[in-house]
Amino acid sequence: MNDATRSRERMRSHRLTAPAADPVAAARHMLATQAQEFWGGRWALAVRSSRAPGLSRLDAAFDDGRLVRSWTMRGTIHICPAADLGWLLGITGERQLRSAASRHRQLEIDADALRRAERAVRSALRGGGRLTRAEVAGVLERVGERTAGQRGLHLLQSLSLRGIVCHGPVVPRPGAVTREQYIVLSEEWIPDPVTPVDPLAELFVRYIDGHGPATAADFAWWTGLPLGVARTAAAAAEGRVTVADRDVPLYASIGAPRPDPGRPEVVALPAFDEYYISYADRSAAATTAHRALIGPGANGMVRPTILVRGRIAGVWTHSRAVGRHEVAARAELFPAASGADPVDEVAVQAALDRYAEFIRG
């Protein structure tokens, strides 16, 4: 399968040419959408939807418990359907905790500290309570647990990886883009979790449905699981995915959604978008030179991108600071390759306008 075919099929799997009904349906389809940039994770779901609401309406899906955010894999925070969080962490949580062990030793986080933190946070949240991150830090400080120097963040992350808390309702931010969520008790906030018959196979199928065609190595990168476990997952999913290219092998969805011919060919994708970041091999999305400009760079950042017919043709910037989110986003297109058609700058502006309508809504 060549890069052009792979990109076309991934655009469909990612719901960029075959949109979901709404952002919650897009989240179910993607399963986990990278969202350490909270604005970006929400725009990633909106851009994959046929009826993209404004930001405030999408926030309602967090406020009513349909969507949550947590560290679902690779030590990175994602948006996922609330009902799916528990079984996801059942596969990835313990491995993430082991990966953090050396940092925990540096921060003097041991079993006793985690027990104190859990007791304090449970007590503060029990009965429908909700706290901002700063308020959680205050709770920890009051029981003698230091939170400076990222220690508070790692305590919160550890509680999240063990499924005790998650990021739930959105904290209001009048006159500006919302950017924070309240911490809530998972067992209270998610009353009806689901558990697949075979969680590992389910994880592989859901990844391929939302990201395929992709390899077991791509799945291993996305989940942070070892390649051997990824191959086991692929074998367990036999019959629920198809093999698009047996040389690799390359897996694809059996029931890929039908493309909508009316979808725009130019799309503004957020920072850390799944279309780019969720593969070990990103060559189908961008050239080597362009990947160096997109990231991840030395600071770990991945820039928002301009996608043109499946290939990244530039990057863009926009401020979410108070009063600055009304300022227009600005694109920076890459030089066109020799013989390539120039990018339609009117279509690029239209893509940025769609984002602006969402972020201001």
Buried (B, 14 or more C-beta within 10 A) or exposed (E): BEEEBBBBBBBBBBBBBBBBEBBBBBBBBBBBBBBBBBBBBBBBBBBBBBEBBEBEBBBBBBBEBBBBBBBBBBBBBBBBBBBBBBBBBBBBBEBBBEEBEEBBEEBEBEEEBBEBBBEBBBEBBEEEBBBEBEBBBBBBBEBEBBBEEEBBBBBBBBBBBBBBBBBBBBBEEEEBBBEBBBBBBBBBBBEEBEEEEEBBBBBBBBBBBBBBBBBBBBBBBBBBBEBEBBBBBBEBBEEBBBBBBEEBEBBBBEEBBEBEEEBBEBBBBBBBBBBBBBBBEBEBBBEEEBBEBBBEEEEEEBBBBBBBBBBBBBBBEBEBEEEEBEEEBEBEBBEEEEEEEEBEEEBBBEBBEBBBEBBEE
